[in-house]
Amino acid sequence: MNYLGTIIEESLEDKNVLKKVKILNTKVEAVTEAHQTPWLKQWTLHKAEIDEAQADNMAAVISSDLDYSHKGAWYADFKNNDWHYIIFKGKIFKIARADYTGYRQAKAYGLRLGIPEYQVDFSPDID
């Protein structure tokens, strides 16, 4: 089963990553103070589909391409009914969808990087 997720264009050092996934739709969202990315005026959110056979490879590509040149950190994630990839720069969590411990570990990691808590609301209960 293929994976669905969101990739924020502004989080990428090399936008060519977006050519390697199927973009289903795109939404531009104004950045607010709560986003904690004052160097940006907007986020461009691409809902993407990732082929199941390419999921591990795409997670690695995205992980190496996330831009950490500013104070804040970025993550991307994609999931299907069985697995959830939560991707940080240099760190990938592949979590079984029923694994509450794995989700807690990914959330704790994101918080240590300085990602706002409301943005790391990972849970097996959220589709």
C-alpha positions, 0 to 999 in steps of 0.5 A: 500500500502506498504512503501519503504525507505532507512535504513542506517545500520550504523545509527542503534544501533541494526542491528536486526532491518533490519531482521524486514523489507524486504531488496530489495537491498543494496548499500555501499557508501564511506563517504565523508566530506559532510556527516559529519560522520567522524567516518565512512568510509562507509554507507551501504544503505538498500532499504527496503519494510515495510508492510503497517500494520506494518508501525507505529510499524516499525517507533517506532522500528527504532526511538528507535534504531537510534544511537545518540552516535556521534555528528551527528544525524540520520534519516530514512524515508519510504513512499508510495503514501499517507504517508511519515514517517520521523523518528528521535530518539524519534520523528516521523513525519507521513506526508500526501504526499501533506502536505508542512507544515509537510515537512517544520516541519520535515526539520526544526527539522532535521536541529536543530539536525545538519543534513546537509541541503542537507540530509533533502530535504524532499518534497511531490514532490520527489518520 
